[in-house]
Structure formats: C-alpha cells, structure tokens
Amino acid sequence: MADSFIRHIELLGYEKRFYPSQHYVYMFLVKWNDLSEKLVYRRFTEIYEFHKALKEMFPIESGDINMEKRIIPHLPAPKWFDGQRSTQNRQGTLAEYCYALVNLPPKISRCLHVVNFFKVRHDDMNPITDSQIRKPEVFILPKDAKKNLSDITGPIVLQTYRAIANYEKSSSTEMALKAGDMVDVVEKGESGWWFCQLKNKRGWVPAAYLEPMDGPDESEEQEPNYAGELYIVQKSYAAVEQDELTLKEGDTIEVIHKLLDGWWVIRKDETTGYYPSMYLQKAGEVNTSMKSELRNRSAPPRRSTIRNAQSIHKQGRKQISQETYRRNSKKYIQSRRNMKGKFQNKASVITEKNEQEENKSKAQPAVPPRPSKDLILNRCTESTRRKIL
C-alpha cells in the first residue's frame, strides 16, 4: 500500500446517524490508482484535524512562512454545534477542498498522511449501529450541484429499490444480492451499474436486478428518439442475443433509446439492436480516463437474461419490441429521405427560375420600327423633314 495513491475523491453527500448519539458523517467515494473505488465516512471534526496536521507537515505550502506561497486549500473550523443546516451548507466547500487536495503536488497529495486518512476503516465497512435505534438518514449531493459546487441546493434522500433475483458478484467492487433485498441507491450510472448500499454492505449492482417500489416502469427512461444521437464505438462487442448488434471500435452509430439498465437501442445504417452504453461515447466528446477505466469492466447483464426474476408488481415493466424499434426507425429514415428529396427538388426549381430570369435580363431589347415618311412630315421638325426630301 506504500505505493498507493488517490486519483479522485468525490463527495456523495452525508448521513444523519443516531447512535451512539445524533451526529453527521460525510460520504466520500475514493478512487485509487489500482482502479478500486471505496466508500468512506468521516466526521467534519476528523477532517479538520487532518487538515491541521497536513498544514504542520508542509509549513511552506500552507503559507505559515509566506502567505504568497500557500497552495494547500483553506478549510473553515467546525462550529461549536454542527447541526444539519451547517452540515448541508458545508458540502460545497468540502467538495472543493477534496478536489484541490488531490491536485496538489505528489509530495503532498500522495503522502502517507493523506493516503492513511482516506483508507477504508473497519467502521466504514461495519458502522456501529443499534437495532433499537432507527436507521441512519442519507442525503445525496444533487448532480447539478456537483457541476456547480458554489450553488448547493437541498439534499436528496436515497431511493429504495428491491432486488428481483439473486445476484452473485464477480469482483470485489460489486455487491451480492438476494431476491427481495431492499437496497438504497447512492448513484445511478448510465453504464447500467448502480452504486448501492444494503445495511453495512456497499458496492456496484446491475440496474437490471432492481425494481422501484412504486411501480414497474422507470420514469427516468425517456421515449425513443428516432432522430438519433451520433455516438462512436469505443470498444468492440460481439452480439450474444439475437436482438443485439455486433460492432467494432471506431464505428459511428445513432442512439435512439437510452435505457437505465445500460443497454441502449442503437441504429447502424438501417439495422437496430441493443448495445452496451459503457462502450459508446458521444461524437465530439473528449475521452476521459474515467470513461476508459469504465470500459475495462464487463457489460452489465440484461433483464431478459435474468432467470427466476420475481417482481412484486402485477404488471411487468413495459418493453418496446425490437420489431417496433425497427419499423419506426425505418419510417423515420424514409421520411427524412423524402424531406431531403423535396428540398433538393425545391432547390432545383428555384435554380431554374433564377436561370430563366437571369437569361431574360441578359436578352437584347427589341428595336422599334422605323416611322413612315408621312408620319415624319406631319410630326417632325423642319430640319428632320428636309433630310427625307
């Protein structure tokens, strides 16, 4: 572990705990250089003590000798009494602090003091609880607030989902499930892998194994967009099921339906089928290290492949058939071609009219007929009449 270092620290939110007495802890998703991701919990008083020790270890970088040379970020001291409002309002400052901390020079960001503080502790894996005390309340930092840390809105309470079948984990970062388990979803990823917690267990779970409590339909699933969005295949995949597509790296496709389980319906030319979203990247987007790491994982299982799935809802999740995708997609492509043809015909008609008008403007004017001798004698001046006599 001596060579281990932290790549990224993400503040997920905070928990309100009631044992041994009411207090608050912040939740951090710590991403290490070995590509592992660990969830840790820290009180703000702990974080502040860590911060003070870090300043003592690096007096120059903390500005104790010369304030102009300070690079270690500021962190306000804890209040005499930290309630929920102060815990909530401090999230933006704390998220910015963690971001700055990881981006400090390696001698600071990778020192043992930082590494040891964010290591997983026994309490992180097995928090102290009391069966007589109610379950901790969890509040998640909104996604919009993560993009704009200076604008922290209200907290979001975790959603509870139910497992529809048993799931055996295939890596240490995943979490095994039994049918009927009630899990709290901490983070929903477009890849189809969701970060969940169940009592003292936490890990990644395939979204296909989970169903909401209020109904089988996922409100987050948008309607198909047959116009399509351009994406680039970043990792090849060979189809296993008949309704999947086989594509190679570098192919350009159109995404027509983004589904929560991480299997999106895509269109290649006039062919539609399912493809793992984690292997796709939107055209024009920059490839990040996080996306590259994600593609090293295996694609999550599809709901259609889950055996002995048992839902608590009378009606199953509404699912569009592949034939419907194919038929509507062809209709859209045909209408797009027709519109393109109409525009081309209209353009050619306008061009012909312009050419005709241009030719008319270039034509020579007609020469008027010469007046007769009688007309000249009656109407012209004396000098003109002399010329014809």
C-alpha atoms as one frame of an Amber mdcrd trajectory, in Angstrom:
protein
   0.000   0.000   0.000   3.059   2.241   0.261   2.858   2.989  -3.474  -0.892
   3.554  -3.432  -2.284   6.998  -4.096  -5.656   8.619  -4.604  -6.772   9.638
  -8.086 -10.057  11.277  -7.161 -12.256  11.999  -4.127 -15.945  12.609  -4.753
 -18.274  13.898  -2.047 -21.529  11.947  -2.371 -23.450  13.564   0.496 -23.857
  12.983   4.196 -25.563  10.696   6.705 -27.502  11.624   9.798 -26.783   8.937
  12.390 -28.487   8.313  15.731 -26.010   6.003  17.520 -24.325   6.377  19.953
 -25.864   9.876  19.708 -27.123  12.040  16.860 -24.268  13.153  14.611 -23.388
  13.655  10.944 -20.805  11.995   8.721 -19.820  12.852   5.148 -19.729  10.143
   2.479 -16.747  10.081   0.113 -16.194   7.835  -2.895 -12.398   7.448  -3.004
 -10.889   6.276  -6.305  -7.411   4.742  -6.069  -4.614   4.206  -8.569  -5.382
   0.449  -8.774  -8.835   1.421 -10.196 -10.620   0.364  -6.999 -13.369   2.579
  -5.572 -14.065   2.674  -1.846 -16.787   4.396   0.154 -15.615   6.011   3.401
 -17.356   8.056   6.103 -15.730  10.929   8.006 -16.949  13.465  10.553 -16.083
  17.068   9.826 -14.131  17.339  13.080 -11.920  14.465  11.838 -11.407  16.190
   8.510 -10.436  19.443  10.204  -7.897  17.693  12.472  -6.464  16.005   9.370
  -6.239  19.436   7.694  -4.389  20.994  10.654  -1.854  18.140  10.732  -1.296
  18.500   6.977  -0.509  22.212   7.399   2.038  21.425  10.120   3.741  18.865
   7.860   4.059  21.380   4.993   4.523  24.846   6.557   5.725  26.477   3.325
   2.840  25.156   1.216   0.366  26.062   3.983   1.516  29.700   3.990   2.825
  29.733   7.554   6.137  31.221   6.378   4.959  33.229   3.376   1.250  33.511
   2.533   2.029  34.106  -1.137   3.376  30.560  -1.392   0.289  28.890   0.068
  -1.172  26.131  -2.129  -2.929  23.981   0.494  -6.620  24.983   0.358  -8.399
  26.692   3.227 -10.903  24.848   5.407 -13.086  26.657   7.970 -13.033  25.412
  11.554 -16.014  23.428  12.839 -18.715  25.316  14.712 -19.395  24.856  18.400
 -22.514  22.897  17.422 -22.799  21.394  13.943 -26.420  20.837  13.004 -27.953
  19.581   9.775 -28.058  23.022   8.170 -24.345  23.680   8.676 -23.535  20.110
   7.557 -25.548  20.627   4.396 -24.212  24.116   3.626 -20.605  22.986   4.063
 -20.808  20.435   1.227 -19.693  22.847  -1.489 -16.632  23.964   0.473 -15.721
  20.378   1.346 -16.110  19.153  -2.247 -13.837  21.946  -3.490 -11.312  21.152
  -0.747 -11.096  17.480  -1.774 -10.714  18.409  -5.436  -7.863  20.809  -4.623
  -6.245  18.313  -2.240  -5.927  15.557  -4.858  -4.491  18.027  -7.376  -1.692
  19.252  -5.090   1.924  18.239  -5.917   2.518  14.482  -5.375   4.690  15.060
  -2.299   1.513  16.318  -0.574  -1.369  14.560  -2.327   0.375  11.154  -2.195
   1.919  11.395   1.265   1.076   8.759   3.879  -0.928  11.257   5.918  -3.412
  11.718   3.044  -3.397   8.059   1.981  -3.972   6.729   5.503  -6.761   9.177
   6.274  -8.845   8.035   3.305  -8.143   4.305   3.696 -11.152   2.132   4.396
 -11.602   1.584   8.125 -13.463  -1.142   9.938 -16.213   1.360  10.807 -16.645
   2.182   7.115 -17.459  -1.433   6.310 -19.313  -2.178   9.563 -20.707   1.019
  11.059 -21.714   0.799  14.706 -25.496   0.507  14.949 -28.149  -0.355  17.486
 -31.200  -2.357  16.483 -33.326  -0.207  18.786 -32.214   2.998  17.080 -33.750
   3.995  13.770 -31.838   3.626  10.523 -29.467   6.477   9.516 -30.916   9.079
   7.154 -28.899   9.502   3.967 -28.744  12.721   1.911 -27.092  12.783  -1.508
 -25.460  15.806  -3.099 -27.510  16.688  -6.232 -25.808  16.054  -9.582 -26.270
  19.670 -10.670 -24.526  20.821  -7.510 -21.502  18.637  -8.325 -21.102  20.544
 -11.591 -21.503  23.916  -9.865 -20.218  23.495  -6.319 -20.900  27.104  -5.414
 -24.641  26.506  -5.845 -25.601  23.770  -3.394 -29.338  23.154  -3.339 -31.255
  20.945  -0.937 -30.341  17.341  -0.146 -31.828  14.346  -1.923 -32.983  11.344
   0.068 -31.813   7.995  -1.330 -34.255   5.907  -3.358 -35.002   2.380  -2.212
 -35.142  -0.423  -4.781 -35.913  -4.124  -4.494 -33.847  -6.997  -5.907 -35.914
  -9.206  -8.250 -33.486 -12.156  -8.201 -30.291 -13.436  -6.631 -27.085 -11.888
  -7.936 -23.582 -13.256  -7.363 -20.888 -10.630  -7.537 -17.966 -11.190  -9.919
 -15.496  -8.664  -8.449 -14.606  -7.123  -5.099 -16.214  -3.786  -6.075 -19.634
  -5.373  -6.621 -22.266  -6.374  -4.069 -24.125  -9.695  -3.970 -27.924  -9.626
  -3.704 -30.715 -11.985  -2.720 -34.204 -11.771  -4.164 -36.248  -9.376  -2.058
 -33.308  -7.405  -0.674 -34.111  -3.706  -0.226 -31.165  -1.528  -1.247 -30.581
   2.220  -1.207 -29.251   3.562  -4.499 -26.412   6.025  -3.953 -25.513   6.671
  -7.595 -27.142   5.729 -10.901 -24.723   5.370 -13.783 -25.623   5.393 -17.482
 -23.487   2.277 -17.791 -26.179   0.209 -16.066 -24.066  -0.249 -12.923 -25.564
   1.411  -9.826 -23.708   2.041  -6.571 -25.901   0.733  -3.732 -25.789   0.063
  -0.041 -27.503  -2.643   1.989 -27.055  -2.338   5.774 -23.275  -2.399   6.173
 -22.539  -3.601   2.614 -21.843  -1.323  -0.336 -20.916  -1.945  -3.957 -21.918
  -1.855  -7.613 -25.090  -3.703  -8.655 -26.595  -4.247 -12.136 -29.625  -1.988
 -12.545 -31.425  -4.837 -14.338 -31.721  -6.685 -10.997 -33.512  -3.793  -9.302
 -37.071  -2.509  -9.474 -38.650   0.602  -7.901 -41.176   0.093  -5.145 -43.941
   2.279  -6.552 -44.252   0.632  -9.970 -42.518  -1.468 -12.632 -41.970   1.448
 -15.012 -38.900   3.648 -14.744 -39.833   7.307 -15.057 -36.210   8.101 -15.940
 -36.495   6.147 -19.201 -37.177   8.638 -21.967 -39.230   7.926 -25.062 -37.301
   6.724 -28.134 -35.676   9.462 -30.179 -35.759   8.116 -33.716 -33.840  11.149
 -34.989 -30.893   9.578 -33.146 -27.764  10.975 -31.485 -24.374  10.304 -33.035
 -22.042   8.128 -30.923 -18.685   6.480 -31.577 -17.984   2.865 -30.575 -15.036
   2.860 -28.160 -14.925  -0.903 -27.566 -15.894  -3.797 -29.815 -18.638  -6.178
 -28.742 -19.886  -9.423 -30.292 -23.646  -9.980 -30.030 -24.759 -12.774 -27.711
 -28.540 -12.398 -28.051 -30.399 -12.137 -31.364 -31.566  -8.568 -30.703 -28.035
  -7.273 -30.034 -25.607  -5.785 -32.557 -22.001  -6.696 -33.246 -19.836  -3.612
 -33.756 -16.145  -2.839 -33.885 -14.191   0.021 -32.380 -14.465   3.240 -34.385
 -17.924   2.559 -35.846 -20.317   5.515 -35.934 -23.876   4.748 -34.835 -27.055
   6.560 -33.767 -28.556   6.059 -30.300 -32.364   6.052 -30.464 -33.301   4.901
 -26.923 -31.297   5.222 -23.696 -32.365   2.638 -21.129 -31.477   2.589 -17.437
 -30.064  -0.935 -17.447 -27.153   0.259 -19.608 -28.273  -1.479 -22.824 -29.189
   1.194 -25.341 -31.074   0.707 -28.581 -28.885   1.911 -31.420 -29.113   2.161
 -35.207 -26.361   1.250 -37.648 -27.452   2.220 -41.159 -30.988   0.722 -41.132
 -30.328  -2.013 -38.561 -31.357  -1.564 -34.911 -30.400  -3.540 -31.804 -29.085
  -3.395 -28.251 -25.507  -2.400 -27.381 -23.733  -1.733 -24.030 -23.791   2.022
 -23.376 -20.487   1.818 -21.475 -18.733   1.046 -24.777 -20.089   4.181 -26.502
 -19.002   7.815 -26.477 -20.933  10.780 -27.802 -19.471  12.199 -31.001 -17.310
  15.225 -30.272 -16.798  14.437 -26.578 -13.288  14.171 -25.182 -12.243  10.728
 -23.955 -11.525  10.820 -20.206  -9.540   8.424 -18.035 -12.688   7.602 -16.061
 -14.535   6.505 -19.181 -11.572   4.431 -20.286 -11.481   2.667 -16.907 -15.212
   2.001 -17.073 -14.815   0.213 -20.386 -12.468  -2.259 -18.744 -15.448  -3.604
 -16.798 -17.773  -6.194 -18.237 -21.159  -5.110 -19.550 -23.994  -5.485 -17.003
 -26.495  -8.314 -17.538 -29.738  -7.580 -19.343 -33.070  -8.092 -17.623 -34.180
 -10.515 -20.337 -31.326 -12.844 -19.337 -32.219 -12.961 -15.617 -33.665 -16.298
 -14.563 -36.316 -16.721 -11.849 -36.982 -12.994 -11.714 -39.865 -12.255  -9.335
 -41.483  -8.830  -9.331 -43.846  -7.524  -6.658 -45.853  -5.709  -9.329 -48.773
  -7.357 -11.118 -47.770  -5.958 -14.491 -44.224  -6.220 -15.770 -42.074  -3.380
 -16.997 -43.282  -2.032 -20.320 -40.863  -3.004 -23.041 -40.790  -1.966 -26.683
 -40.238  -4.842 -29.073 -37.280  -4.803 -31.412 -39.692  -5.019 -34.345 -41.337
  -1.765 -33.205 -37.931  -0.081 -32.956 -37.034  -1.366 -36.424 -40.335  -0.368
 -38.044 -40.463   3.147 -36.550 -36.799   3.694 -37.301 -37.318   2.808 -40.968
 -40.319   5.148 -41.113 -38.211   7.988 -39.758 -35.338   7.294 -42.157 -37.783
   7.194 -45.100 -39.450  10.457 -44.055 -36.021  12.041 -43.702 -35.119  10.902
 -47.223 -38.421  12.254 -48.584 -37.838  15.604 -46.923 -34.335  15.687 -48.323
 -35.691  14.891 -51.794 -38.300  17.661 -51.535 -35.644  20.160 -50.532 -33.477
  19.080 -53.460 -36.404  19.387 -55.933 -37.357  22.763 -54.499 -33.777  23.892
 -54.793 -33.601  22.772 -58.442 -36.870  24.616 -59.268 -35.562  27.781 -57.672
 -32.330  27.383 -59.623 -34.224  27.016 -62.935 -36.303  30.121 -62.210 -33.214
  32.095 -61.337 -31.537  30.943 -64.567 -34.570  31.942 -66.637 -34.747  35.351
 -65.007 -31.025  35.769 -65.491 -31.328  34.845 -69.187 -34.174  37.302 -69.609
 -32.146  40.078 -68.073 -29.289  39.310 -70.439 -31.504  39.380 -73.659 -31.084
  42.387 -76.045 -34.003  44.910 -76.138 -36.254  44.875 -79.298 -35.536  47.528
 -81.998 -38.628  49.786 -82.580 -39.968  50.003 -86.202 -38.828  52.910 -88.418
 -41.549  55.669 -88.683 -43.202  56.182 -92.093 -42.470  59.175 -94.411 -45.927
  60.722 -93.840 -45.534  60.443 -90.052 -42.172  62.215 -90.200 -43.569  65.025
 -92.427 -46.535  65.584 -90.074 -44.809  65.352 -86.685 -41.080  66.063 -87.032
 -39.230  69.347 -87.061 -38.274  71.308 -90.228 -34.649  70.070 -90.114 -35.773
  66.389 -89.971 -38.301  66.846 -92.828 -35.547  68.307 -95.051 -33.480  65.136
 -94.642 -36.085  62.896 -96.267 -36.969  65.257 -99.160
